[in-house]
Amino acid sequence: MDSTAIQQAAITLASRRLAGQPGPLLAAAHAPATLQDALAIQQAVSHLLGNGIGGWKCGMPSDERLVLAPIYASTISHGDTCQAWVRDGVVRVEPELAFVFAEGLPLRATAYSREEILAAISSVHLALELIDSRFDAEPKPPFLQSLADGLVNQGLHLGPAVPLAAALAAASLPLRVQQGERDELLAGVHPAGDPLAPLLWLAGYLQQQGQGILPGQAVITGSYAGVIQLQPGQQATLGFGDLGQLGVSCLPR
């Protein structure tokens, strides 16, 4: 893609993100054809929004896919409430663990070891990734367009802190969703099998791209139960097995 096509795609996606209004797939002339195209559009969207990157969502890559997207600082919340776009009467979230780096992992010439990355993690939190797409539900966007859009990330809500050792051992955990009369048990499984593995990959990838993890950034590495639908404006409690509970009310934006 040339720079004009990248910029036009970014303008479309950034405008939809600000307005909270999804739309059709990108026109063929502005659609990414490669992973590099999609990531270039992602970066151009970030530049247009002028919003600091407060964290990253990531997953284990494959030959055809990179699971990598920025989480904008203004969309990260704490406490008893968060703000989210409502679609078809519900808010969509994914239960995750968030690794926070108070002092970051500065860019340097040599790669960070697992031990150095673990030492740099200042806290781990129960978290909900807020899910929303800048594309209409149908037709489902191809992966590269979804990647360009930030892999349906809308934001991140950080809940209580949990012990690092317990988080690292949480390859699977039972999830309990309670809201109103709803009381649902889910078998939570981390998609990578190891909650830390995608973070280790991300740290190395960012270094290769001339970036580090900045002070205060949070990293999420995969949903334990896919997408969960919550009713807006109503208190919900999500239990993460023995790790604890996250309580939140998602208010419409």
N, C-alpha and C positions, 0 to 999 in steps of 0.2 A: 504493500500500500504506500502511496505517496503521502506527504505531510498534509496535503489539502483534504484527502479522504479521511485520514485519521482525525483531523480537527473537526470535520463535519460530523463524524460518528460521535465524537466526544461531546460536541455541542448538543446533539440530540439526547444523549444519555444523561448529561448533566442537567439539562432543562427538565427532563422527566423526573429526575431525582429531587430537584428543588420543588417541583410542583406536586410531587406525589401522585403523578398520573402516568400509568403505563401506556404503551403504544405498540404499534406493529414492529415486526422485525426490521432491522436496518436494511436500507436499500442495498441492492447487490453491489453498487459502486462504492458503498461505505462499509461493507461487511468484512470483518477480518477473515483472511484466508489461512493464516498461520498463527502459532502461539505467539510469535514475536509481534504480529499485528495486534492481537488482542491485548497484550500487555502494554503496547504503545498507546492504545486507546485508553486503557485503564489509567495510565500516567497522565494522559492529556485531560481526562475527566478530573483528576485530582488537582491539576494546575488550574483548570477553569473554576472549580469550586472554591479554591483558596482556603481549603479547610485542612488543618493539620492532621497528620496521620497518627491516631492514638493507639493503633494496634494493627494486628494482622490476623486473618484467618488462613489456615493452611492445612494441607493434607499430604499424604504420600503421593509423589508423582508417578506417572507411567510414561511410556514412550510417546503416547499421544496426548497426554494431559498434564497440565500443571494446576495444582489446587492452591491458589495464591490470590489474595485480594486484600486491599487496605480497609481498615475500619477507621472511619473519620472521628476525630476527637470530639466533635460536637454531638455525636450520636451515642457516646458512651455515658451510661447513667449508673447511679448507685442509689441505695436506700429502698424505700417502700414502693416507689412508682417509676415507671418509664413511659416514654412516649413512642407510639408506633402507628404506622398507617394501618387502617382497618380495611380488609378486603373480604367481600361477601359476608360481612358481619363478624369476622373473627380476626384475631391477631395470630400470626404464625411465629413460633419460636423453636429453637433447637437447644436442648440441654447440653452444656459443655463444661469443661474446666478451662479457666483462664490463667495463664502464667504471666505474672507481672514482673517487669524489670525496672526497679527504681533507678538504677544508674546505667541501664542499657548494656549493650555489647558494642563498643565503638569499633569502627572500621580499623582493621590493621592488616599487615601483610600476610600473617600466618593464620591458619584456621583455628577456631576455638575447639578445645577438647570437650567431651561430654562433661567431665568434671568441672571445667571452667564455666560451662553454661549452667550447670546445676548450682554452682556457687553464686552465680549472678542473679538467679531467680529470687526476688525479694518476698514474693507471696504467691499463693495459688488460691483462686476463688471459684466457688460455684458460680455458674454464669448461664445466661440465656443469650444466644445469638438471635437478634431480631431479623426476621426473614421477609424480604419483599423484592419483587422484580420490577425492572423498568420496562418489561415486555408484557404484552397481553398473555393470558393463560394459554390461549390456543392461537396458532400452533406453538408447540413447545419450542423454544429457541434452541438452535444448535449449540454445542458446548462452547465454541469459540465466541459466539455472541454473548453467551452467559458470562464467560470469563472476562470479556471486555467490560461488561456491566458490573463486575465485582462479585460474581457468584452469589447472587441474591442477598448479599449482606445489606441490611438496613441499619444495623447498629448493634450495640452490645450492652447488656445489663450485668453488672458485677454484684454478686451476692457475698455471703460470708466467706471469710478466709478458712482454708482447711490445711492440715499438715502436709508438707511436701511429700513425705514418705508415703502417706496414705494415698495421695493423688497419683503418685507414680505406680502404685500397686493396683490402681483401679482400671484394669483391663475390661472388667465388666462390673456392673452394679445394678441392683434393682432400683427402678424409678417409680415414684408414687406421685400422681397428679391429682390434686384436690382443688376443686373450684365449685362453689355452690353445692349442688347435689352430686356432682361428679366425684368419684373416688376410683381411680384407675391405676392398676399396677402394670408396669412395663418391664420387660427384660432388657436392661440397658447393656449395650456392648460397644466398646470403642472401635471405630472402623479400622484403625491401624493396629489394633491389638495391644499397642503400647502408647499411652497418652503423650509420652515424651518424643517418640520417633519423628513425627512431623516437625516438631520444633527444632530438633537437631538438623533436619534437612533445611528448614527455613534459614537458620543462622548461617549455614554454609552457602546457600544460594544467594542470600543478600550480600554476603562478603564478595562473592564472585561478580555481583553486579555493581560493586563499589558502594554498597550501603551497609549500615549497621542497624542494630535494634536500638532505638533512641531511648533516653531516660523516660520512664513512666509508661512506655508502651506495653500493651497486653497482647498475648498471643493465644488464640484458641486453635485446637488441633483436631476437632471432629465431634459430630453429634453422637450422643449415646443412644438416641432413639429416633433419628430422622426428625421430621417436622411434627410439632405438637400444636394443635389449635387451642387458643384460649379466648374466652369472652372478654371483650374490652371493658374497662372500668370496673371490673369485679376482682376482688382479692383472690389470688391463686397461690397455692403452696406446692412446691415441687420438692419431693424428698429424694436425695441422692444416696440411698442406702445408708451406711454407717457414717458417711461424710457429713451429713447434716441436711438442713432444709433451706430453701430459698423461697421467700414470700414476696410477691410483687403484684401490683395492679397496673395493667398496661392501659394507659390513657390514650384516646385517639389524638393524633396530631392535628 
